[in-house]
Amino acid sequence: MSYQLTGAQERRRNNETKANEFYTRVRQQEQELRELQEKLGNTERQYAELQSQKSDMDARMRALNATIEGTNRSLTDLKSQIMGKKQAIERDQAEMDKFQNEVVRLDREIGELMRNRQPK
């Protein structure tokens, strides 16, 4: 009997040692699980913050693109207006030159008529 008792006690100690090892392993895994869950929570919060920032940046980008498009339209319109003004100035310059030349011609003609009118 003593042999059986010793064997049973030895098996009990072995089983208790193994149970304690598994208990320690389970507690360690539970701690690791809690840490991973905490990391997951932090990562999910960070992800949500980044998504929010992305949405804000996307909205700003759309607004910026709209502003750029508006500015491009303004540039095109202003360039067109400038071209139109330059053409109008060239036309008016040509008309001015024509009238200026006529004034010079008439001045000469008047000068000639005045000289011819004076008694000799």
C-alpha positions as CSV (number, residue, x, y, z in Angstrom):
1,M,0.0,0.0,0.0
2,S,2.7,2.4,0.8
3,Y,4.0,2.0,-2.7
4,Q,0.6,2.9,-4.1
5,L,0.3,5.9,-1.7
6,T,3.7,7.2,-2.7
7,G,2.8,6.7,-6.4
8,A,-0.5,8.5,-5.9
9,Q,1.2,11.3,-4.0
10,E,3.9,11.7,-6.7
11,R,1.2,11.8,-9.4
12,R,-0.7,14.4,-7.3
13,R,2.4,16.5,-7.1
14,N,3.1,16.2,-10.8
15,N,-0.5,17.1,-11.6
16,E,-0.5,20.0,-9.2
17,T,2.8,21.3,-10.7
18,K,1.3,21.0,-14.2
19,A,-1.9,22.7,-13.0
20,N,0.1,25.5,-11.5
21,E,2.1,25.8,-14.8
22,F,-1.1,26.0,-16.8
23,Y,-2.6,28.4,-14.2
24,T,0.4,30.7,-14.6
25,R,0.3,30.3,-18.4
26,V,-3.4,31.1,-18.4
27,R,-2.9,34.2,-16.2
28,Q,-0.1,35.4,-18.5
29,Q,-2.2,34.9,-21.6
30,E,-5.1,36.7,-19.9
31,Q,-2.7,39.6,-19.2
32,E,-1.5,39.6,-22.7
33,L,-5.1,39.5,-23.9
34,R,-5.9,42.6,-21.8
35,E,-2.8,44.4,-23.2
36,L,-3.8,43.5,-26.8
37,Q,-7.4,44.6,-26.2
38,E,-6.0,47.9,-24.8
39,K,-3.8,48.3,-27.8
40,L,-6.7,47.5,-30.1
41,G,-8.8,50.2,-28.3
42,N,-6.0,52.7,-28.7
43,T,-5.5,51.8,-32.3
44,E,-9.2,52.0,-33.1
45,R,-9.3,55.5,-31.4
46,Q,-6.3,56.6,-33.4
47,Y,-7.9,55.2,-36.6
48,A,-11.1,57.1,-35.9
49,E,-9.0,60.3,-35.3
50,L,-7.1,59.8,-38.5
51,Q,-10.3,59.2,-40.4
52,S,-11.7,62.4,-39.0
53,Q,-8.6,64.3,-40.0
54,K,-8.7,62.8,-43.4
55,S,-12.4,63.9,-43.8
56,D,-11.4,67.4,-42.8
57,M,-8.4,67.4,-45.2
58,D,-10.6,66.0,-48.0
59,A,-13.1,68.9,-47.4
60,R,-10.3,71.4,-47.4
61,M,-8.9,69.9,-50.6
62,R,-12.3,70.1,-52.3
63,A,-12.6,73.8,-51.2
64,L,-9.0,74.5,-52.4
65,N,-9.7,72.8,-55.7
66,A,-12.9,74.9,-56.1
67,T,-10.9,78.0,-55.3
68,I,-8.2,77.1,-57.8
69,E,-10.8,76.5,-60.5
70,G,-12.4,79.9,-59.7
71,T,-9.0,81.6,-59.8
72,N,-8.2,79.9,-63.1
73,R,-11.5,81.1,-64.5
74,S,-10.7,84.6,-63.3
75,L,-7.3,84.5,-64.8
76,T,-8.7,83.4,-68.1
77,D,-11.3,86.1,-68.0
78,L,-8.8,88.8,-67.0
79,K,-6.4,87.7,-69.8
80,S,-9.2,87.9,-72.3
81,Q,-10.2,91.3,-71.0
82,I,-6.6,92.5,-71.2
83,M,-6.3,91.2,-74.8
84,G,-9.6,93.0,-75.7
85,K,-8.2,96.2,-74.1
86,K,-5.0,95.9,-76.0
87,Q,-6.9,95.4,-79.3
88,A,-9.1,98.4,-78.5
89,I,-6.0,100.5,-77.7
90,E,-4.4,99.5,-81.0
91,R,-7.6,100.4,-82.9
92,D,-7.9,103.7,-81.0
93,Q,-4.2,104.4,-81.5
94,A,-4.6,103.9,-85.2
95,E,-7.7,106.2,-85.3
96,M,-5.8,108.8,-83.2
97,D,-2.8,108.6,-85.6
98,K,-5.2,109.1,-88.5
99,F,-6.8,112.2,-86.9
100,Q,-3.4,113.4,-85.7
101,N,-2.1,113.2,-89.3
102,E,-5.1,115.0,-90.5
103,V,-4.5,117.7,-87.9
104,V,-0.9,118.1,-89.1
105,R,-2.1,118.2,-92.7
106,L,-4.7,120.8,-91.9
107,D,-2.1,122.8,-89.9
108,R,0.1,122.9,-93.0
109,E,-2.9,123.8,-95.2
110,I,-3.9,126.5,-92.8
111,G,-0.3,127.8,-92.7
112,E,-0.1,127.8,-96.5
113,L,-3.5,129.6,-96.7
114,M,-2.4,132.2,-94.2
115,R,0.8,132.8,-96.1
116,N,-1.0,133.2,-99.3
117,R,-3.5,135.6,-97.8
118,Q,-0.9,138.0,-96.5
119,P,-0.3,140.9,-98.7
120,K,3.0,140.8,-100.5
